[in-house]
Amino acid sequence: MDKDLIKSVKKLGLSTYESKVYLALNKLILGTAEEISKEADIPKSKSYDVLKSLNRKDLIKINGGKPIIYEIIPPKEGFKNHRIALIEELYQCEEKLNAIYEKKVSEVQAPVWLISKEEKIIEKEMDLIKNAKDSIYMRLGFLTKDELNQLIKSFRKTKSHVKIKILATEECIVNGEKINIIEEFKRARIKNLKIKKIDIPFVKLIIKDSKEMFHIYAKQDENTKEAIPGTLMGILNRYEEASKNYYDRFEKQFNKMDL
């Protein structure tokens, strides 16, 4: 019997015997306990309990009569509900582990740390957006290659109650191309996003849930007026008091622009 298939089927939460019996019946389509146990190469005495278990898990059907006939439920149908349940279980596990991680991370890591590689900086930006529970506030003074598309994709995945507010310079240069930041975000039509134009320095700031903030700096090419590759530097700050201070100042400035 294919060991790789047994290993894969066991990921549905099946035991070794259950996996062997399930694969054997998938090959036979239907059969008696004796026929199935022979095909699965397990003791007949063990097969009855295993077959009942597979029936409870909606992977096979039991047809009455003497002898009892067991029938495979088409794998596409049988796997569907198990796949949905498995994915949901993984999501719940991820949320629980993430909650523990976010609660404990500040105890084992420095409250302020540096990130120097561009890909790691962008990765951290997206991570902050992904894990926001209440708000994401941003000051955008420049963008890097492909960053705009990644930001839009990440914002679209946020839950509708998460407030996204952006203060941005109107235009920036990326790879020699002029990008209108304001228009690009408005064109994206992200319902929970509000953006306003402001003249700001060549820096970026992200504030997540008023508890964590990320400053990003880069050297500007005097000729092209764009960020020089390899010069990005990110400072992640987990001091909640400092983040709350920046959050309040941002909120005050953002609301004042409506007056």
C-alpha positions in Angstrom: 0.0 0.0 0.0 1.3 3.5 -0.9 3.0 4.8 2.2 2.8 8.4 1.0 -1.0 8.1 0.6 -1.3 6.7 4.1 0.8 9.6 5.4 -1.4 12.1 3.6 -4.7 10.6 4.6 -3.6 10.5 8.3 -3.6 14.3 8.1 -7.4 14.1 8.2 -7.0 12.8 11.7 -7.2 9.2 10.8 -5.3 6.4 12.6 -3.0 4.1 10.7 -5.6 1.4 10.6 -8.3 3.8 9.5 -6.0 5.1 6.8 -5.3 1.6 5.5 -9.0 0.6 5.6 -10.0 3.8 3.9 -7.5 3.4 1.1 -8.4 -0.2 0.7 -12.1 0.5 0.4 -11.3 3.4 -2.0 -9.7 0.8 -4.2 -12.6 -1.8 -3.8 -15.4 0.8 -3.9 -17.5 -1.6 -1.8 -17.0 -4.8 0.0 -17.4 -6.9 3.2 -15.3 -6.5 6.3 -13.4 -9.6 5.3 -12.6 -8.4 1.8 -11.6 -4.9 3.1 -9.4 -6.2 5.9 -7.6 -8.5 3.4 -7.0 -5.7 1.0 -5.9 -3.4 3.9 -3.7 -6.1 5.4 -5.1 -5.7 8.9 -6.7 -8.3 11.2 -10.4 -8.8 10.4 -11.3 -8.4 14.1 -9.9 -4.9 14.0 -11.7 -3.9 10.8 -15.2 -3.7 12.3 -14.5 -0.9 14.8 -12.4 0.9 12.2 -15.2 0.8 9.6 -17.7 2.1 12.2 -15.3 4.9 12.9 -14.9 5.8 9.3 -18.7 5.8 8.9 -19.1 8.2 11.9 -16.6 10.5 10.1 -18.7 10.4 7.0 -16.1 8.9 4.8 -17.9 5.6 4.1 -21.4 4.2 4.1 -22.7 1.1 5.7 -25.3 -0.9 3.8 -27.5 -3.4 5.7 -27.8 -7.0 4.9 -25.9 -10.2 5.5 -23.0 -9.8 5.2 -22.9 -6.1 5.8 -21.5 -4.2 2.8 -19.4 -1.2 3.3 -19.2 1.5 0.5 -16.8 4.3 -0.1 -18.2 7.8 -0.3 -16.5 9.5 -3.3 -13.3 11.1 -1.9 -14.2 14.5 -3.5 -17.4 14.6 -1.4 -15.9 12.9 1.7 -12.8 15.2 1.8 -14.8 18.4 1.4 -16.3 18.6 4.9 -13.1 17.4 6.5 -11.1 20.0 4.5 -13.4 22.8 5.7 -13.2 21.6 9.3 -9.4 21.2 9.1 -8.9 24.7 7.7 -11.2 26.2 10.3 -9.3 24.4 13.0 -6.0 25.7 11.7 -7.4 29.3 11.6 -8.6 29.0 15.2 -5.2 27.6 16.2 -3.4 30.4 14.4 -5.5 33.0 16.2 -4.9 31.5 19.6 -1.2 31.2 19.0 -1.0 34.7 17.6 -2.8 36.1 20.7 -0.2 34.3 22.9 2.6 35.5 20.8 1.5 39.1 20.8 1.0 39.1 24.5 4.4 37.6 25.2 6.7 38.9 22.5 7.4 42.2 24.3 8.7 40.2 27.3 11.4 38.4 25.2 12.3 41.0 22.6 13.6 44.5 23.0 10.9 47.2 22.8 12.8 48.9 20.1 14.7 47.1 17.3 16.1 47.8 13.9 15.3 46.2 10.6 17.7 46.9 7.7 16.8 44.7 4.7 14.2 46.2 2.3 12.3 42.9 2.0 12.1 42.4 5.7 10.9 46.0 6.2 8.1 45.5 3.7 7.3 42.2 5.3 7.0 43.9 8.7 4.7 46.6 7.2 2.3 43.9 5.8 2.5 42.0 9.1 1.4 45.0 11.1 -1.5 45.6 8.7 -2.5 41.9 8.8 -2.6 41.8 12.6 -4.3 45.1 13.2 -7.4 44.7 15.3 -8.6 48.3 15.6 -6.6 50.7 13.4 -3.7 51.3 11.0 -2.5 54.9 10.7 0.2 55.8 8.1 2.3 58.7 7.1 3.6 58.1 3.6 6.4 60.2 2.3 7.7 57.7 -0.2 7.2 54.2 -1.6 9.5 51.5 -2.8 9.1 49.1 -5.7 5.9 47.1 -5.7 5.0 48.4 -2.2 1.9 50.2 -3.4 0.3 47.0 -4.7 1.2 45.1 -1.6 -0.3 47.8 0.6 -3.5 47.8 -1.4 -3.8 44.0 -1.2 -3.1 43.9 2.5 -5.7 46.7 3.2 -8.3 44.9 1.2 -7.8 41.9 3.5 -8.4 43.8 6.7 -11.7 43.4 8.6 -14.2 46.2 7.8 -14.1 47.6 11.4 -10.4 48.3 11.2 -9.8 52.1 10.6 -7.3 52.9 8.0 -6.2 56.5 7.8 -3.3 57.7 5.7 -1.6 61.1 5.4 0.5 61.0 2.2 2.5 63.2 0.0 0.7 63.5 -3.3 3.3 62.0 -5.6 6.5 60.0 -5.4 9.0 58.5 -7.9 9.5 54.8 -8.1 11.8 53.2 -10.7 11.7 56.5 -12.6 7.9 56.5 -12.7 5.8 59.2 -11.1 3.1 57.7 -8.9 0.1 59.7 -7.6 -0.3 58.1 -4.2 -3.6 59.8 -3.4 -5.2 58.8 -6.7 -4.0 55.3 -6.6 -5.5 54.6 -3.2 -8.7 56.3 -4.1 -8.9 54.2 -7.2 -8.5 51.1 -5.1 -11.9 51.8 -3.4 -11.1 50.3 0.0 -14.2 51.1 2.1 -12.5 51.4 5.4 -9.6 53.6 4.1 -9.4 57.4 4.3 -6.5 59.3 2.8 -5.5 62.9 2.8 -2.8 64.9 1.1 -0.1 66.5 3.2 3.5 67.7 2.7 5.7 65.4 4.8 9.4 64.5 4.8 10.9 61.6 3.0 9.9 59.1 5.7 7.2 56.6 6.5 5.3 55.8 9.7 2.9 53.0 10.6 1.0 53.0 13.9 -0.9 49.8 14.7 -3.8 49.8 17.2 -2.1 52.8 18.9 0.2 50.3 20.6 3.0 49.7 18.1 4.7 51.9 15.5 7.2 51.5 12.7 9.3 54.3 11.3 11.0 53.7 7.9 13.8 55.9 6.6 15.7 55.9 3.3 18.2 58.1 1.6 16.8 60.1 -1.4 18.5 60.3 -4.7 19.0 64.0 -5.4 18.6 63.5 -9.1 15.8 61.1 -9.4 14.0 62.0 -6.1 13.4 58.4 -5.2 14.6 56.1 -2.5 18.1 54.7 -3.0 18.0 50.9 -3.0 19.8 49.4 0.0 19.5 52.5 2.2 16.1 51.6 3.9 16.1 51.4 7.7 13.2 50.5 9.8 12.8 51.2 13.6 10.1 49.1 15.2 8.9 50.6 18.5 6.7 48.6 20.9 6.6 51.2 23.7 2.8 51.6 24.0 3.1 55.1 25.6 5.2 56.4 22.8 2.9 54.8 20.2 -0.2 56.2 21.8 1.3 59.6 21.8 2.0 59.4 18.0 -1.5 58.0 17.5 -3.2 60.9 19.3 -1.1 63.4 17.4 -1.9 61.7 14.1 -5.7 61.6 14.9 -5.7 65.3 15.9 -3.9 66.3 12.7 -6.1 64.1 10.5 -9.3 65.5 12.0 -8.1 69.1 11.9 -7.8 68.8 8.1 -11.6 68.5 7.9 -12.2 71.9 9.6 
